[in-house]
Amino acid sequence: MKPFRFGVQSYTAMSAADWREQAQRAEALGYSAFHLADHVIGPGPALAATNHPVQVVAAIPAMTVAAEATETIRVGCRVLCADYRNPVILAKELATIDFFAGGRLEIGIGAGWLGGEYEAMGVPFDPPGVRIDRLVETIAVLRACFDEGIVDVTGEYVHAVGFEGVPKPPAGRPPLMIGGGARRVLGLAGAEADIVSLNFDNSSGKIGPAGVGSSTAAETKRKIDWIRAGAGERFDDLEIEIGGYFTVVTDDRAATLANMAPMLGLEADELGRHPHALIGSVDAICEQLEQRRAEFGINYVTVGSAVAASFAPVVERLAGR
């Protein structure tokens, strides 16, 4: 089994100093990675219709600042939207971050899913199959730009030929995380990624009970089967990552489950088994994580910045074990 690893993800930055301090705090608490997501639009009716929280800072510059503010922690994004940038420019920006970070970049990328954001920005929200096809071609461009030699990638959606990508990542290709919650993208992640990020099936294009329900313990087992089918013999080499979206360190697990479950459209016992939920004492959460690693192979857990300090005893106990 892969050793445990833990990350912090943040959406908020009250100030430039606050953003740097969040990254530094995650590093000091023993987390292995500091992430944000890749969402663009601010408050207003377009975002409200998606039920998604506001992300204050843009992914690429925020990753750069986090790298500059820290020394050892990996920095990344879970996950970049392949549709939001030209893939050659994205490769250049990511390689530059990794260059300045001394090889500490962890690349997360996905096919995009927040339909209301696409619409608000005027970006075509193509059917899932098209978005995943474009993701496949984007990954090919990233790899070609990171590797030695002349880039020569031409597909239905990308064109990158006749040049060498610079700068080169100082420690070789950065680890690649591919995230998603549906069969095809998870099969792709199994075949292509170093890290597979399990997420909700967000095919509805917004956050809601359907997404939460798509990631129960039973549904997560199906997702692992899809990853395994895509990975074949390389499955045991993969890290399996998941967002602990519902994380509460508490000595009153039963009451917390009873209060939270109705808001998520779940029964309390179902929420207690939900792979994206970590609720209970430090001892109880450690037991949950060890059980889920044994059952699903999940070894990499990312929690929100708001609970990074309360969750730190779990990190101290399990990281690297």
Phi and psi restraints in degrees (value plus and minus 20) as a CYANA .aco file:
   2 LYS   PHI     -88.7   -48.7
   2 LYS   PSI     122.8   162.8
   3 PRO   PHI     -86.6   -46.6
   3 PRO   PSI     134.8   174.8
   4 PHE   PHI     -88.5   -48.5
   4 PHE   PSI     124.2   164.2
   5 ARG   PHI    -159.9  -119.9
   5 ARG   PSI     129.5   169.5
   6 PHE   PHI    -155.2  -115.2
   6 PHE   PSI     121.1   161.1
   7 GLY   PHI    -146.3  -106.3
   7 GLY   PSI     145.6   185.6
   8 VAL   PHI    -140.6  -100.6
   8 VAL   PSI     115.7   155.7
   9 GLN   PHI    -140.6  -100.6
   9 GLN   PSI     115.7   155.7
  10 SER   PHI    -146.6  -106.6
  10 SER   PSI     122.3   162.3
  11 TYR   PHI    -127.4   -87.4
  11 TYR   PSI     -40.9    -0.9
  12 THR   PHI    -125.8   -85.8
  12 THR   PSI     127.4   167.4
  13 ALA   PHI    -167.2  -127.2
  13 ALA   PSI      83.8   123.8
  14 MET   PHI     -93.0   -53.0
  14 MET   PSI     -44.5    -4.5
  15 SER   PHI    -182.4  -142.4
  15 SER   PSI     150.5   190.5
  16 ALA   PHI     -81.3   -41.3
  16 ALA   PSI     -60.0   -20.0
  17 ALA   PHI     -84.6   -44.6
  17 ALA   PSI     -59.1   -19.1
  18 ASP   PHI     -81.9   -41.9
  18 ASP   PSI     -62.1   -22.1
  19 TRP   PHI     -82.4   -42.4
  19 TRP   PSI     -66.1   -26.1
  20 ARG   PHI     -81.6   -41.6
  20 ARG   PSI     -62.1   -22.1
  21 GLU   PHI     -85.0   -45.0
  21 GLU   PSI     -56.0   -16.0
  22 GLN   PHI     -82.0   -42.0
  22 GLN   PSI     -64.6   -24.6
  23 ALA   PHI     -84.5   -44.5
  23 ALA   PSI     -63.0   -23.0
  24 GLN   PHI     -86.6   -46.6
  24 GLN   PSI     -57.2   -17.2
  25 ARG   PHI     -86.0   -46.0
  25 ARG   PSI     -62.6   -22.6
  26 ALA   PHI     -80.1   -40.1
  26 ALA   PSI     -61.8   -21.8
  27 GLU   PHI     -83.7   -43.7
  27 GLU   PSI     -65.3   -25.3
  28 ALA   PHI     -86.2   -46.2
  28 ALA   PSI     -50.3   -10.3
  29 LEU   PHI    -102.4   -62.4
  29 LEU   PSI     -23.1    16.9
  30 GLY   PHI      76.1   116.1
  30 GLY   PSI     -12.7    27.3
  31 TYR   PHI     -89.6   -49.6
  31 TYR   PSI     131.3   171.3
  32 SER   PHI    -114.1   -74.1
  32 SER   PSI     -35.1     4.9
  33 ALA   PHI    -169.5  -129.5
  33 ALA   PSI     128.1   168.1
  34 PHE   PHI    -143.7  -103.7
  34 PHE   PSI     100.3   140.3
  35 HIS   PHI    -142.8  -102.8
  35 HIS   PSI     142.3   182.3
  36 LEU   PHI    -155.4  -115.4
  36 LEU   PSI    -198.3  -158.3
  37 ALA   PHI    -122.5   -82.5
  37 ALA   PSI    -189.1  -149.1
  38 ASP   PHI    -149.8  -109.8
  38 ASP   PSI      55.9    95.9
  39 HIS   PHI    -147.9  -107.9
  39 HIS   PSI     130.4   170.4
  40 VAL   PHI    -137.5   -97.5
  40 VAL   PSI     -65.4   -25.4
  41 ILE   PHI     -98.7   -58.7
  41 ILE   PSI     129.2   169.2
  42 GLY   PHI    -113.6   -73.6
  42 GLY   PSI    -188.2  -148.2
  43 PRO   PHI     -79.3   -39.3
  43 PRO   PSI     128.2   168.2
  44 GLY   PHI     131.3   171.3
  44 GLY   PSI     158.0   198.0
  45 PRO   PHI     -82.4   -42.4
  45 PRO   PSI     -51.9   -11.9
  46 ALA   PHI     -84.0   -44.0
  46 ALA   PSI     -65.3   -25.3
  47 LEU   PHI     -93.7   -53.7
  47 LEU   PSI     -58.5   -18.5
  48 ALA   PHI     -78.3   -38.3
  48 ALA   PSI     -55.1   -15.1
  49 ALA   PHI     -87.4   -47.4
  49 ALA   PSI     -40.0     0.0
  50 THR   PHI    -111.4   -71.4
  50 THR   PSI     -32.8     7.2
  51 ASN   PHI      44.9    84.9
  51 ASN   PSI      -2.2    37.8
  52 HIS   PHI    -114.3   -74.3
  52 HIS   PSI     122.4   162.4
  53 PRO   PHI     -89.8   -49.8
  53 PRO   PSI     139.8   179.8
  54 VAL   PHI     -92.6   -52.6
  54 VAL   PSI     113.3   153.3
  55 GLN   PHI    -123.8   -83.8
  55 GLN   PSI      99.9   139.9
  56 VAL   PHI     -95.3   -55.3
  56 VAL   PSI     -64.1   -24.1
  57 VAL   PHI    -129.5   -89.5
  57 VAL   PSI     134.1   174.1
  58 ALA   PHI     -97.4   -57.4
  58 ALA   PSI     127.2   167.2
  59 ALA   PHI     -83.0   -43.0
  59 ALA   PSI     -71.8   -31.8
  60 ILE   PHI     -84.4   -44.4
  60 ILE   PSI     -73.2   -33.2
  61 PRO   PHI     -85.5   -45.5
  61 PRO   PSI     -53.2   -13.2
  62 ALA   PHI     -87.2   -47.2
  62 ALA   PSI     -57.7   -17.7
  63 MET   PHI     -81.8   -41.8
  63 MET   PSI     -60.8   -20.8
  64 THR   PHI     -82.8   -42.8
  64 THR   PSI     -65.1   -25.1
  65 VAL   PHI     -84.7   -44.7
  65 VAL   PSI     -62.2   -22.2
  66 ALA   PHI     -81.5   -41.5
  66 ALA   PSI     -59.9   -19.9
  67 ALA   PHI     -84.8   -44.8
  67 ALA   PSI     -60.3   -20.3
  68 GLU   PHI     -88.7   -48.7
  68 GLU   PSI     -49.4    -9.4
  69 ALA   PHI    -103.6   -63.6
  69 ALA   PSI     -29.3    10.7
  70 THR   PHI    -145.3  -105.3
  70 THR   PSI     155.6   195.6
  71 GLU   PHI    -144.2  -104.2
  71 GLU   PSI     -54.7   -14.7
  72 THR   PHI    -145.2  -105.2
  72 THR   PSI     -46.5    -6.5
  73 ILE   PHI     -90.6   -50.6
  73 ILE   PSI     124.6   164.6
  74 ARG   PHI     -93.5   -53.5
  74 ARG   PSI     129.0   169.0
  75 VAL   PHI    -141.4  -101.4
  75 VAL   PSI     126.8   166.8
  76 GLY   PHI    -191.3  -151.3
  76 GLY   PSI    -186.7  -146.7
  77 CYS   PHI    -162.1  -122.1
  77 CYS   PSI     107.6   147.6
  78 ARG   PHI    -141.9  -101.9
  78 ARG   PSI      69.1   109.1
  79 VAL   PHI    -159.4  -119.4
  79 VAL   PSI     137.2   177.2
  80 LEU   PHI     -84.6   -44.6
  80 LEU   PSI     124.6   164.6
  81 CYS   PHI    -111.0   -71.0
  81 CYS   PSI      97.9   137.9
  82 ALA   PHI     -80.7   -40.7
  82 ALA   PSI     -44.4    -4.4
  83 ASP   PHI    -102.0   -62.0
  83 ASP   PSI     -30.8     9.2
  84 TYR   PHI    -108.4   -68.4
  84 TYR   PSI     -29.6    10.4
  85 ARG   PHI    -164.7  -124.7
  85 ARG   PSI     129.1   169.1
  86 ASN   PHI     -79.4   -39.4
  86 ASN   PSI     110.8   150.8
  87 PRO   PHI     -84.7   -44.7
  87 PRO   PSI     -49.8    -9.8
  88 VAL   PHI     -89.6   -49.6
  88 VAL   PSI     -62.4   -22.4
  89 ILE   PHI     -84.8   -44.8
  89 ILE   PSI     -60.8   -20.8
  90 LEU   PHI     -80.3   -40.3
  90 LEU   PSI     -64.6   -24.6
  91 ALA   PHI     -80.2   -40.2
  91 ALA   PSI     -62.2   -22.2
  92 LYS   PHI     -83.8   -43.8
  92 LYS   PSI     -64.8   -24.8
  93 GLU   PHI     -84.7   -44.7
  93 GLU   PSI     -63.7   -23.7
  94 LEU   PHI     -87.2   -47.2
  94 LEU   PSI     -62.6   -22.6
  95 ALA   PHI     -83.0   -43.0
  95 ALA   PSI     -54.1   -14.1
  96 THR   PHI     -89.4   -49.4
  96 THR   PSI     -62.3   -22.3
  97 ILE   PHI     -79.3   -39.3
  97 ILE   PSI     -66.4   -26.4
  98 ASP   PHI     -83.5   -43.5
  98 ASP   PSI     -56.4   -16.4
  99 PHE   PHI     -80.1   -40.1
  99 PHE   PSI     -69.5   -29.5
 100 PHE   PHI     -94.2   -54.2
 100 PHE   PSI     -46.7    -6.7
 101 ALA   PHI    -105.8   -65.8
 101 ALA   PSI     -21.7    18.3
 102 GLY   PHI      48.8    88.8
 102 GLY   PSI      14.8    54.8
 103 GLY   PHI      66.3   106.3
 103 GLY   PSI       4.2    44.2
 104 ARG   PHI    -123.5   -83.5
 104 ARG   PSI      -7.9    32.1
 105 LEU   PHI     -98.3   -58.3
 105 LEU   PSI     120.7   160.7
 106 GLU   PHI    -145.3  -105.3
 106 GLU   PSI      90.4   130.4
 107 ILE   PHI    -106.7   -66.7
 107 ILE   PSI     104.4   144.4
 108 GLY   PHI    -134.4   -94.4
 108 GLY   PSI     117.1   157.1
 109 ILE   PHI    -168.6  -128.6
 109 ILE   PSI     128.0   168.0
 110 GLY   PHI    -166.9  -126.9
 110 GLY   PSI     159.5   199.5
 111 ALA   PHI    -105.0   -65.0
 111 ALA   PSI     -25.1    14.9
 112 GLY   PHI      64.8   104.8
 112 GLY   PSI     127.6   167.6
 113 TRP   PHI    -174.2  -134.2
 113 TRP   PSI     -38.5     1.5
 114 LEU   PHI    -104.7   -64.7
 114 LEU   PSI      68.7   108.7
 115 GLY   PHI     -75.8   -35.8
 115 GLY   PSI     -61.1   -21.1
 116 GLY   PHI     -84.4   -44.4
 116 GLY   PSI     -51.3   -11.3
 117 GLU   PHI     -89.9   -49.9
 117 GLU   PSI     -64.5   -24.5
 118 TYR   PHI     -73.3   -33.3
 118 TYR   PSI     -70.6   -30.6
 119 GLU   PHI     -81.4   -41.4
 119 GLU   PSI     -63.3   -23.3
 120 ALA   PHI     -83.9   -43.9
 120 ALA   PSI     -50.9   -10.9
 121 MET   PHI    -113.1   -73.1
 121 MET   PSI     -26.2    13.8
 122 GLY   PHI      57.4    97.4
 122 GLY   PSI       2.7    42.7
 123 VAL   PHI    -114.7   -74.7
 123 VAL   PSI     107.0   147.0
 124 PRO   PHI     -79.8   -39.8
 124 PRO   PSI     109.9   149.9
 125 PHE   PHI    -118.4   -78.4
 125 PHE   PSI      65.7   105.7
 126 ASP   PHI     -93.0   -53.0
 126 ASP   PSI     144.8   184.8
 127 PRO   PHI     -77.7   -37.7
 127 PRO   PSI     135.7   175.7
 128 PRO   PHI     -73.2   -33.2
 128 PRO   PSI     -61.1   -21.1
 129 GLY   PHI     -79.9   -39.9
 129 GLY   PSI     -58.7   -18.7
 130 VAL   PHI     -89.1   -49.1
 130 VAL   PSI     -63.0   -23.0
 131 ARG   PHI     -82.7   -42.7
 131 ARG   PSI     -57.6   -17.6
 132 ILE   PHI     -91.7   -51.7
 132 ILE   PSI     -58.0   -18.0
 133 ASP   PHI     -77.4   -37.4
 133 ASP   PSI     -62.2   -22.2
 134 ARG   PHI     -87.5   -47.5
 134 ARG   PSI     -56.9   -16.9
 135 LEU   PHI     -80.8   -40.8
 135 LEU   PSI     -64.2   -24.2
 136 VAL   PHI     -77.1   -37.1
 136 VAL   PSI     -65.4   -25.4
 137 GLU   PHI     -90.4   -50.4
 137 GLU   PSI     -55.4   -15.4
 138 THR   PHI     -83.0   -43.0
 138 THR   PSI     -62.9   -22.9
 139 ILE   PHI     -80.2   -40.2
 139 ILE   PSI     -60.3   -20.3
 140 ALA   PHI     -81.6   -41.6
 140 ALA   PSI     -58.9   -18.9
 141 VAL   PHI     -87.2   -47.2
 141 VAL   PSI     -64.5   -24.5
 142 LEU   PHI     -76.7   -36.7
 142 LEU   PSI     -68.8   -28.8
 143 ARG   PHI     -84.3   -44.3
 143 ARG   PSI     -60.9   -20.9
 144 ALA   PHI     -84.0   -44.0
 144 ALA   PSI     -58.4   -18.4
 145 CYS   PHI     -91.2   -51.2
 145 CYS   PSI     -52.2   -12.2
 146 PHE   PHI     -96.2   -56.2
 146 PHE   PSI     -50.5   -10.5
 147 ASP   PHI    -102.9   -62.9
 147 ASP   PSI     149.2   189.2
 148 GLU   PHI     -93.3   -53.3
 148 GLU   PSI     134.3   174.3
 149 GLY   PHI      81.7   121.7
 149 GLY   PSI     154.2   194.2
 150 ILE   PHI     -98.6   -58.6
 150 ILE   PSI     113.2   153.2
 151 VAL   PHI     -94.0   -54.0
 151 VAL   PSI     112.9   152.9
 152 ASP   PHI    -167.6  -127.6
 152 ASP   PSI      61.5   101.5
 153 VAL   PHI    -148.3  -108.3
 153 VAL   PSI      94.1   134.1
 154 THR   PHI    -149.2  -109.2
 154 THR   PSI     105.5   145.5
 155 GLY   PHI    -156.6  -116.6
 155 GLY   PSI    -184.3  -144.3
 156 GLU   PHI     -91.3   -51.3
 156 GLU   PSI     -47.0    -7.0
 157 TYR   PHI    -139.7   -99.7
 157 TYR   PSI     -36.2     3.8
 158 VAL   PHI    -146.2  -106.2
 158 VAL   PSI     135.1   175.1
 159 HIS   PHI    -165.3  -125.3
 159 HIS   PSI      94.3   134.3
 160 ALA   PHI    -166.3  -126.3
 160 ALA   PSI      80.3   120.3
 161 VAL   PHI    -162.7  -122.7
 161 VAL   PSI     128.8   168.8
 162 GLY   PHI      63.8   103.8
 162 GLY   PSI       1.8    41.8
 163 PHE   PHI    -170.9  -130.9
 163 PHE   PSI     143.1   183.1
 164 GLU   PHI    -124.8   -84.8
 164 GLU   PSI     119.1   159.1
 165 GLY   PHI     -96.2   -56.2
 165 GLY   PSI     112.2   152.2
 166 VAL   PHI    -160.3  -120.3
 166 VAL   PSI     131.5   171.5
 167 PRO   PHI     -95.0   -55.0
 167 PRO   PSI     143.1   183.1
 168 LYS   PHI    -105.7   -65.7
 168 LYS   PSI     119.4   159.4
 169 PRO   PHI     -77.6   -37.6
 169 PRO   PSI     111.8   151.8
 170 PRO   PHI     -87.1   -47.1
 170 PRO   PSI     -41.5    -1.5
 171 ALA   PHI    -137.5   -97.5
 171 ALA   PSI       7.7    47.7
 172 GLY   PHI      61.8   101.8
 172 GLY   PSI    -195.8  -155.8
 173 ARG   PHI     -72.2   -32.2
 173 ARG   PSI     109.5   149.5
 174 PRO   PHI     -84.3   -44.3
 174 PRO   PSI     131.8   171.8
 175 PRO   PHI     -76.4   -36.4
 175 PRO   PSI     118.7   158.7
 176 LEU   PHI    -128.5   -88.5
 176 LEU   PSI     101.6   141.6
 177 MET   PHI    -125.6   -85.6
 177 MET   PSI     108.2   148.2
 178 ILE   PHI    -135.3   -95.3
 178 ILE   PSI     108.5   148.5
 179 GLY   PHI    -137.2   -97.2
 179 GLY   PSI     129.4   169.4
 180 GLY   PHI     151.1   191.1
 180 GLY   PSI    -197.9  -157.9
 181 GLY   PHI    -157.4  -117.4
 181 GLY   PSI     -15.4    24.6
 182 ALA   PHI    -134.4   -94.4
 182 ALA   PSI     146.6   186.6
 183 ARG   PHI     -76.9   -36.9
 183 ARG   PSI     -70.8   -30.8
 184 ARG   PHI     -88.4   -48.4
 184 ARG   PSI     -63.3   -23.3
 185 VAL   PHI     -89.2   -49.2
 185 VAL   PSI     -52.4   -12.4
 186 LEU   PHI     -94.2   -54.2
 186 LEU   PSI     -52.8   -12.8
 187 GLY   PHI     -84.3   -44.3
 187 GLY   PSI     -61.3   -21.3
 188 LEU   PHI     -81.1   -41.1
 188 LEU   PSI     -64.6   -24.6
 189 ALA   PHI     -80.3   -40.3
 189 ALA   PSI     -61.5   -21.5
 190 GLY   PHI     -79.9   -39.9
 190 GLY   PSI     -57.5   -17.5
 191 ALA   PHI     -99.0   -59.0
 191 ALA   PSI     -50.4   -10.4
 192 GLU   PHI    -138.3   -98.3
 192 GLU   PSI     -45.5    -5.5
 193 ALA   PHI    -108.0   -68.0
 193 ALA   PSI     141.5   181.5
 194 ASP   PHI    -110.4   -70.4
 194 ASP   PSI     -51.4   -11.4
 195 ILE   PHI    -150.4  -110.4
 195 ILE   PSI     108.1   148.1
 196 VAL   PHI    -123.8   -83.8
 196 VAL   PSI     102.3   142.3
 197 SER   PHI    -118.9   -78.9
 197 SER   PSI      91.8   131.8
 198 LEU   PHI     -96.5   -56.5
 198 LEU   PSI     108.6   148.6
 199 ASN   PHI    -154.9  -114.9
 199 ASN   PSI     157.1   197.1
 200 PHE   PHI     -84.9   -44.9
 200 PHE   PSI     138.7   178.7
 201 ASP   PHI    -100.4   -60.4
 201 ASP   PSI      82.2   122.2
 202 ASN   PHI    -120.0   -80.0
 202 ASN   PSI      13.6    53.6
 203 SER   PHI     -85.2   -45.2
 203 SER   PSI     -36.5     3.5
 204 SER   PHI     -91.3   -51.3
 204 SER   PSI     -37.2     2.8
 205 GLY   PHI      63.3   103.3
 205 GLY   PSI     -11.2    28.8
 206 LYS   PHI    -174.7  -134.7
 206 LYS   PSI     146.5   186.5
 207 ILE   PHI    -104.2   -64.2
 207 ILE   PSI     115.7   155.7
 208 GLY   PHI    -195.4  -155.4
 208 GLY   PSI    -199.2  -159.2
 209 PRO   PHI     -77.4   -37.4
 209 PRO   PSI     -51.7   -11.7
 210 ALA   PHI     -81.5   -41.5
 210 ALA   PSI     -60.0   -20.0
 211 GLY   PHI     -86.0   -46.0
 211 GLY   PSI     -64.1   -24.1
 212 VAL   PHI     -81.1   -41.1
 212 VAL   PSI     -63.2   -23.2
 213 GLY   PHI     -86.8   -46.8
 213 GLY   PSI     -40.4    -0.4
 214 SER   PHI    -100.0   -60.0
 214 SER   PSI     -20.8    19.2
 215 SER   PHI    -148.7  -108.7
 215 SER   PSI       6.8    46.8
 216 THR   PHI     -84.2   -44.2
 216 THR   PSI     154.4   194.4
 217 ALA   PHI     -78.5   -38.5
 217 ALA   PSI     -62.9   -22.9
 218 ALA   PHI     -84.8   -44.8
 218 ALA   PSI     -62.5   -22.5
 219 GLU   PHI     -89.3   -49.3
 219 GLU   PSI     -53.8   -13.8
 220 THR   PHI     -85.5   -45.5
 220 THR   PSI     -56.5   -16.5
 221 LYS   PHI     -80.0   -40.0
 221 LYS   PSI     -61.6   -21.6
 222 ARG   PHI     -81.8   -41.8
 222 ARG   PSI     -60.6   -20.6
 223 LYS   PHI     -83.4   -43.4
 223 LYS   PSI     -60.5   -20.5
 224 ILE   PHI     -82.7   -42.7
 224 ILE   PSI     -58.0   -18.0
 225 ASP   PHI     -82.5   -42.5
 225 ASP   PSI     -59.7   -19.7
 226 TRP   PHI     -84.8   -44.8
 226 TRP   PSI     -62.2   -22.2
 227 ILE   PHI     -82.1   -42.1
 227 ILE   PSI     -65.5   -25.5
 228 ARG   PHI     -81.0   -41.0
 228 ARG   PSI     -60.6   -20.6
 229 ALA   PHI     -83.4   -43.4
 229 ALA   PSI     -59.6   -19.6
 230 GLY   PHI     -91.7   -51.7
 230 GLY   PSI     -53.9   -13.9
 231 ALA   PHI    -100.8   -60.8
 231 ALA   PSI     -55.6   -15.6
 232 GLY   PHI      41.6    81.6
 232 GLY   PSI    -150.0  -110.0
 233 GLU   PHI     -88.6   -48.6
 233 GLU   PSI     -36.8     3.2
 234 ARG   PHI    -107.7   -67.7
 234 ARG   PSI     -17.8    22.2
 235 PHE   PHI     -75.9   -35.9
 235 PHE   PSI     -63.5   -23.5
 236 ASP   PHI     -87.6   -47.6
 236 ASP   PSI     -34.1     5.9
 237 ASP   PHI    -106.5   -66.5
 237 ASP   PSI     -31.3     8.7
 238 LEU   PHI    -100.8   -60.8
 238 LEU   PSI     127.4   167.4
 239 GLU   PHI    -112.6   -72.6
 239 GLU   PSI     118.5   158.5
 240 ILE   PHI    -130.9   -90.9
 240 ILE   PSI      98.0   138.0
 241 GLU   PHI    -129.7   -89.7
 241 GLU   PSI     130.4   170.4
 242 ILE   PHI    -167.0  -127.0
 242 ILE   PSI     127.9   167.9
 243 GLY   PHI    -106.9   -66.9
 243 GLY   PSI     104.0   144.0
 244 GLY   PHI    -102.5   -62.5
 244 GLY   PSI      51.7    91.7
 245 TYR   PHI     -86.7   -46.7
 245 TYR   PSI     -47.1    -7.1
 246 PHE   PHI    -138.5   -98.5
 246 PHE   PSI      55.7    95.7
 247 THR   PHI    -131.8   -91.8
 247 THR   PSI     102.7   142.7
 248 VAL   PHI    -159.8  -119.8
 248 VAL   PSI      97.6   137.6
 249 VAL   PHI    -109.2   -69.2
 249 VAL   PSI      93.5   133.5
 250 THR   PHI    -174.0  -134.0
 250 THR   PSI     132.1   172.1
 251 ASP   PHI    -108.3   -68.3
 251 ASP   PSI     -24.9    15.1
 252 ASP   PHI    -136.2   -96.2
 252 ASP   PSI      51.1    91.1
 253 ARG   PHI     -81.9   -41.9
 253 ARG   PSI     -64.8   -24.8
 254 ALA   PHI     -81.0   -41.0
 254 ALA   PSI     -65.7   -25.7
 255 ALA   PHI     -87.3   -47.3
 255 ALA   PSI     -59.0   -19.0
 256 THR   PHI     -84.6   -44.6
 256 THR   PSI     -64.1   -24.1
 257 LEU   PHI     -81.9   -41.9
 257 LEU   PSI     -62.4   -22.4
 258 ALA   PHI     -83.6   -43.6
 258 ALA   PSI     -55.8   -15.8
 259 ASN   PHI     -96.6   -56.6
 259 ASN   PSI     -58.1   -18.1
 260 MET   PHI    -102.4   -62.4
 260 MET   PSI     -55.8   -15.8
 261 ALA   PHI     -75.8   -35.8
 261 ALA   PSI     -66.1   -26.1
 262 PRO   PHI     -81.2   -41.2
 262 PRO   PSI     -52.6   -12.6
 263 MET   PHI     -86.6   -46.6
 263 MET   PSI     -42.2    -2.2
 264 LEU   PHI    -125.5   -85.5
 264 LEU   PSI     -16.3    23.7
 265 GLY   PHI      53.0    93.0
 265 GLY   PSI       8.2    48.2
 266 LEU   PHI    -145.0  -105.0
 266 LEU   PSI     140.2   180.2
 267 GLU   PHI    -100.4   -60.4
 267 GLU   PSI     136.5   176.5
 268 ALA   PHI     -79.5   -39.5
 268 ALA   PSI     -63.1   -23.1
 269 ASP   PHI     -88.8   -48.8
 269 ASP   PSI     -51.4   -11.4
 270 GLU   PHI     -87.5   -47.5
 270 GLU   PSI     -61.4   -21.4
 271 LEU   PHI     -83.7   -43.7
 271 LEU   PSI     -58.2   -18.2
 272 GLY   PHI     -80.7   -40.7
 272 GLY   PSI     -49.0    -9.0
 273 ARG   PHI    -115.1   -75.1
 273 ARG   PSI     -26.2    13.8
 274 HIS   PHI     -85.5   -45.5
 274 HIS   PSI     105.8   145.8
 275 PRO   PHI     -82.7   -42.7
 275 PRO   PSI     -40.3    -0.3
 276 HIS   PHI    -110.0   -70.0
 276 HIS   PSI     -17.3    22.7
 277 ALA   PHI    -131.5   -91.5
 277 ALA   PSI     112.4   152.4
 278 LEU   PHI    -150.7  -110.7
 278 LEU   PSI      77.4   117.4
 279 ILE   PHI    -151.1  -111.1
 279 ILE   PSI     105.8   145.8
 280 GLY   PHI     121.7   161.7
 280 GLY   PSI    -189.4  -149.4
 281 SER   PHI     -90.8   -50.8
 281 SER   PSI     150.1   190.1
 282 VAL   PHI     -77.6   -37.6
 282 VAL   PSI     -64.3   -24.3
 283 ASP   PHI     -80.2   -40.2
 283 ASP   PSI     -65.3   -25.3
 284 ALA   PHI     -85.7   -45.7
 284 ALA   PSI     -61.7   -21.7
 285 ILE   PHI     -86.3   -46.3
 285 ILE   PSI     -59.7   -19.7
 286 CYS   PHI     -80.7   -40.7
 286 CYS   PSI     -59.9   -19.9
 287 GLU   PHI     -84.3   -44.3
 287 GLU   PSI     -61.6   -21.6
 288 GLN   PHI     -81.1   -41.1
 288 GLN   PSI     -64.1   -24.1
 289 LEU   PHI     -85.6   -45.6
 289 LEU   PSI     -61.3   -21.3
 290 GLU   PHI     -86.4   -46.4
 290 GLU   PSI     -58.0   -18.0
 291 GLN   PHI     -85.5   -45.5
 291 GLN   PSI     -61.5   -21.5
 292 ARG   PHI     -92.6   -52.6
 292 ARG   PSI     -51.5   -11.5
 293 ARG   PHI     -84.6   -44.6
 293 ARG   PSI     -62.7   -22.7
 294 ALA   PHI     -86.0   -46.0
 294 ALA   PSI     -59.0   -19.0
 295 GLU   PHI    -101.0   -61.0
 295 GLU   PSI     -63.4   -23.4
 296 PHE   PHI    -132.0   -92.0
 296 PHE   PSI     -36.3     3.7
 297 GLY   PHI      65.7   105.7
 297 GLY   PSI     -10.6    29.4
 298 ILE   PHI     -93.1   -53.1
 298 ILE   PSI      98.7   138.7
 299 ASN   PHI    -141.7  -101.7
 299 ASN   PSI     -27.5    12.5
 300 TYR   PHI    -146.7  -106.7
 300 TYR   PSI      99.2   139.2
 301 VAL   PHI    -145.1  -105.1
 301 VAL   PSI     112.2   152.2
 302 THR   PHI    -134.4   -94.4
 302 THR   PSI     109.5   149.5
 303 VAL   PHI    -136.8   -96.8
 303 VAL   PSI     143.1   183.1
 304 GLY   PHI     -93.7   -53.7
 304 GLY   PSI     134.3   174.3
 305 SER   PHI     -81.2   -41.2
 305 SER   PSI     -47.5    -7.5
 306 ALA   PHI     -86.1   -46.1
 306 ALA   PSI     -44.4    -4.4
 307 VAL   PHI    -132.4   -92.4
 307 VAL   PSI     -11.8    28.2
 308 ALA   PHI     -77.9   -37.9
 308 ALA   PSI     -60.5   -20.5
 309 ALA   PHI     -91.7   -51.7
 309 ALA   PSI     -64.8   -24.8
 310 SER   PHI     -88.2   -48.2
 310 SER   PSI     -47.2    -7.2
 311 PHE   PHI    -106.0   -66.0
 311 PHE   PSI     -31.2     8.8
 312 ALA   PHI     -76.6   -36.6
 312 ALA   PSI     -56.0   -16.0
 313 PRO   PHI     -80.4   -40.4
 313 PRO   PSI     -51.0   -11.0
 314 VAL   PHI     -85.9   -45.9
 314 VAL   PSI     -64.5   -24.5
 315 VAL   PHI     -79.8   -39.8
 315 VAL   PSI     -66.0   -26.0
 316 GLU   PHI     -79.8   -39.8
 316 GLU   PSI     -57.5   -17.5
 317 ARG   PHI     -97.3   -57.3
 317 ARG   PSI     -58.5   -18.5
 318 LEU   PHI    -129.1   -89.1
 318 LEU   PSI     -42.1    -2.1
 319 ALA   PHI     -76.4   -36.4
 319 ALA   PSI     109.7   149.7
 320 GLY   PHI      62.4   102.4
 320 GLY   PSI     -18.9    21.1
